[in-house]
Amino acid sequence: MININSKAPSIDLITDKDSFSLKNCKGKNVVVFFFPKADTSGCTSEAIAFSELKEDFDKLDTLIIGISKDTQDKQIKFKEKYNLNCILGSDNEGKVCEKYGTWVEKSMYGRKYMGIQRSTFLIDKNGVINFIWPKVKVPGHAKEVLEKIKDLK
C-alpha cells in the first residue's frame, strides 16, 4: 500500500514517444494519473484537462504522465486524435498499476472484473508521494492537482 510521505515506487515504461523512468525526474514534481482506457469519454476528458494546463504545470517544474494498460500504438493514436501534450505511458503488463495499487476489482451492473481505478499521485522533487487522489472524478480534477502543486512552493 502506498502512503503519503513514502518513497514513490519506480516507474519504467514505454511511452507514446520513447520511454519514461521516474528515476530520471529528480528535481521535478511528477503527476502520475492512471486511467482505465484510452479514447473513452472519461479518460479523454481527463487527458484533455491535463493537456490544457500543461504550461501551468511546466511553470511549476512539474511533469505529467498518464498511464493505462493500453499498447504504445493505442497511446500514440489517442494522443494524436485529441492533440494531447502530456506523456502517455503503456503499462501492458500492469506492473506499475500493481505497484501503485490501481489494478483493482471493479463492479458494473453486478458483474465483477479487474480494471484500473482512476487515481492520481503527486510525487515531489525528492521522489516522495506528496498527495494521492484515489477514485478520481474527472470534472475539475486537473485544476485541483495544479492547486495542490502550488501549495508545495
RODREN-475069 format. One record per residue (C-alpha): residue in one letter; y, x, z. Coordinates in steps of 0.001 Angstrom, whole numbers, padded with zeros to 6 digits, always signed. Layout:
N
AYXZ/...
This chain:
153
M+000000+000000+000000/I+003408+001322-000950/N+006176+001095+001604/I+009904+001697+001571/N+010699+005311+002561/S+007315+006561+001313/K+006914+009107-001481/A+006603+007355-004839/P+003140+007611-006411/S+003026+009730-009553/I+003629+008137-012932/D+002394+009838-016103/L+002308+007590-019180/I+002730+007473-022903/T+005836+005509-023836/D+007399+003851-026832/K+008736+007307-027835/D+006536+010019-026342/S+005634+010400-022666/F+007097+009907-019211/S+006419+011741-015977/L+008091+010806-012714/K+007935+014426-011551/N+010459+015282-014308/C+013035+012857-012859/K+014135+014814-009780/G+017870+014359-009231/K+017880+010900-010828/N+017237+007461-009429/V+014428+005662-011254/V+013976+001909-011607/V+010379+001019-012437/F+009847-002578-013443/F+006319-003807-014006/F+005970-006727-016396/P+002879-008731-017392/K+003013-008713-021205/A+005360-007517-023930/D+007036-010129-026112/T+006526-013081-023761/S+009517-015124-022621/G+009966-013863-019045/C+009188-010256-019919/T+011551-010354-022885/S+014359-011786-020732/E+013805-009117-018087/A+013735-006208-020562/I+016863-007511-022323/A+018701-007845-018984/F+017894-004235-018028/S+018851-003056-021542/E+022204-004845-021396/L+023048-002997-018170/K+021724+000405-019271/E+025183+002004-019496/D+025936+000896-015926/F+022617+002359-014740/D+023335+005578-016670/K+026676+005963-014848/L+024725+005878-011581/D+022260+008587-012722/T+019512+006002-012959/L+016675+005912-015452/I+014943+002608-016253/I+011298+002306-017264/G+009368-000899-017830/I+005586-000682-017524/S+002836-003014-018710/K-000751-002627-019886/D+000310-003153-023496/T-000534-000435-026026/Q+002032+002090-027186/D+002207+000317-030573/K+002870-003027-028905/Q+005634-001459-026770/I+007224+000075-029892/K+007215-003288-031700/F+008565-005075-028613/K+011392-002538-028267/E+012318-002735-031954/K+012134-006529-032151/Y+014644-007015-029309/N+016634-003784-029740/L+015743-002702-026189/N+017120+000586-024904/C+015064+001164-021762/I+011866+003221-021778/L+008662+001194-022112/G+005521+002753-020659/S+001985+001927-021702/D-000464+001762-018793/N-003513+000714-020844/E-005993+001741-018188/G-003955+000222-015361/K-003936+003390-013241/V-000202+003227-012476/C-000386-000533-011828/E-003177+000148-009322/K-001186+002906-007562/Y+001831+000612-007203/G-000211-002428-006156/T+000940-004589-009054/W-002529-005313-010503/V-003418-008438-008546/E-005448-011615-008653/K-003368-014440-010049/S-003983-018133-010474/M-002847-020568-013132/Y-003984-024180-013320/G-006733-023398-010832/R-008105-020517-012897/K-008150-017111-011217/Y-007650-013929-013217/M-006325-010381-012827/G-002859-009511-014069/I+000341-007604-013400/Q+002571-009060-010726/R+006176-008774-011907/S+007597-006213-009452/T+010361-003622-009367/F+010592-000355-007454/L+013729+001685-006846/I+012910+005376-006471/D+015747+007555-005229/K+016759+011028-006414/N+014297+012605-003976/G+011280+010676-005275/V+011199+008269-002329/I+010744+004499-002612/N+014128+003100-001599/F+013536-000602-002267/I+010789-002926-003542/W+011143-006300-005203/P+007716-007983-005187/K+007158-011186-007191/V+010395-010855-009169/K+012228-013887-010510/V+013927-012754-013730/P+017343-014502-013697/G+019897-012154-012101/H+017288-009556-011146/A+018630-006612-013196/K+022110-007145-011715/E+020641-007286-008216/V+018880-003949-008803/L+022109-002421-010111/E+023989-003555-006988/K+021303-002034-004763/I+021731+001311-006542/K+025492+001153-005984/D+024694+000866-002246/L+022871+004224-002431/K+026119+006039-003219/
